[in-house]
Every structure is written in structure tokens, then in C-alpha cells.
């Protein structure tokens, strides 16, 4: 899970939930594509100060649970993740370009959300892990709703 990252002038624990749909919401994610995506993300982690805590794929979109440093804004994180993964996926799987009808791997849109460490990090991690598993998806939403109701009272 998230850990404290210490730099010369700050200590942070910044977590983001990022969801990126495939272009035209095409069903492209399978075991082979998923494995390539995980490999590419581990390469991104080495080069940039972005750690992929969880990666969960459904048939037509991907959820990432990401930790980064304050110098990487959410927009920078999204740009890095989407551009590098798209370029590498097309390089490793040239047939994807035909499936997606051109030069774009991801849609232009995305969803990004900050994740709290104490409360919802575990719920988001479970949610990301269980992408594509409909039963677990519903169970996690019920647990999250219970947690939110408990927190608000």
C-alpha cells in the first residue's frame, strides 16, 4: 500500500485512482495485453517517480492505483501513463492499431481521484484488483457505501 516518500524538503503520501478507457471503448484487454501493460508500468515506475500499487483491467478500460510525489501533478501523471503505455502497446502489439482504427490507444478522457490513506485506500485497492469480476465489484461498492455512511455520522 501507500508509503511515505521523503525528499530533501518534504514528505508525502499522495495516492490517485486513475481510470482510462480504451479508444471507442473497444474490448481489447485480455491476459496477454494485461501482462504487457503491467510490464510497461513497471518500466515507467523505474524511470519516473510514479509507483503503480494496483492495476486492474476490465474488457474495455483500466484502473490504476498510483502513488507519486508532489512535483508530479495529476495531469502530468495522466499524460505520462497514457502516452507511454499507448506507444509501447502499439510497439509490442501492432495488431491493436487495426482494432482501434488508427493512432490512438486511449480515449481523450479519463477519471482521476485522490485516495485517502486511512479510509478508502483499501477499498479502492480491492476495487482496482477486482476489475472484470462483477460479483466482487458490487460487494466492494456496498462496503464503500457502508464506510462512507459510518464516516459521515
N, C-alpha and C positions, 0 to 999 in steps of 0.2 A: 504494500500500500504506500501511500504518500509518505515521504520522509522530509525532514528539514534539510534544506540546501543552504550551506553557509558560503558566503562570498566575503570579500575583504570589507565591505561596508554594510552588508545586510544578511539577514537570514530569512528564508521564505519557505512556504509550503503552498504553492499555487497549483490547483488541480482544475482541469477543464474536461467537460464531456463534449465531444465533437461528433456530429453525425453528418456523413457525406453520402448523398445518393449517387448511384451510377447514372451516367448520361441517359436520358429518356426513361429512367427507372428500369432499365433493361435487367433481366435476370442473368447475371454474369458470374456471380460468386459461387464457386464450388471448392472442393478440397485443394486442388492444385493452385487456383488463384489465391485462396486464403493463405496457403503456405508461402507463396511469393510475397504477398502483402506483409506478412509477419517478418519475413527476411528483410524486405526493403525498409520497414520501420525500424528494425534493429540497426540497420546501417545509418539511418537518419539519427538515431539516438547517439551513435558514436561520434558523428560529426557535429551535431548541433546540441544545444542544451535542452533537449526535449526527451523525456522518458515516456515510453508507452507502457502504462501499467496494465491495461487490458485492451484487447482488440476483439470486437465481436462483429461477425458478419451475418447478415440475413441474405436473402437471394439477390436483392437489388440495392442494398445500402450497407454502410459500415459505421459502427460506433467505436470511437476511441476514447479511452480514459487516459488523459495525458497530464504529466506534470512538467512544468517548466520554471524558468527563472523570471524575475520581474522585467528584465531587459527585453524579453520576447513578449510582445503584446499578443492578445488573442488573434488579431488579424495576421500578424507575422507567422504565428504558429499554423494557422489555416493555410496561408499561402505556401509555406514550406511543405507541409504534409501533402496538400493536394497536388502541387506541381511536381514534386519529386516522385511521389507514388505513381502519378499518371505517366510520366516519362519512362520510368522503369518498367511499369506494367506493359506498356506498348513495346518496349525493347525486348522484354522476356517472352511476351505472348503476342506476336504480331497479328494473330487471328482476331484479337479483341478489337482492333481498329475497324475491321469489317463489321463485326457485330454491333459496334457502337456508331457506325456510319460516319466516320471521319476522324478528326483530330482531338476530340475531347473525351476524356475518361469519366470525369465527374460533371455533375450539373454545376451551373454557376452558383447556385445557392448552397447553404449549409446551415446547421444549427450548432451553436456553441453555448455552453452554460458553465458557470463556475460551480465547483463542487466543494461543499463544506467538509472539513476533515472529520469532525466528531460525529455528525449525524448521518448525512446521506452518502458519504463516500462508499460505505459497504453496500448500500442499496444500489448505487449507480454501478459499482463494480459487478455485482450479481446481474444487473440488467444487461450490461455490456457482454458478460460471459455467456448469457443465455439467449443471445440474438438467434433467431431462427427456431426457437423452441417455444411454441405458442403457449403451452401449459405453464411453463416457468415464467413467461412474460406476464401473464395475468396474475400469477401468485406474487410476483415482485411488486406490481402496481398496488395490490391490496396491502402488502406490508408497508410500502412507502406511504400510502394514504393513512394507515393507522399511525405511523410515526409522525406524520405531519399534524394529525389531529391531536396527538399526545403533546407535541411541542407547542401547539398554539394555545392549549388550555393551561 
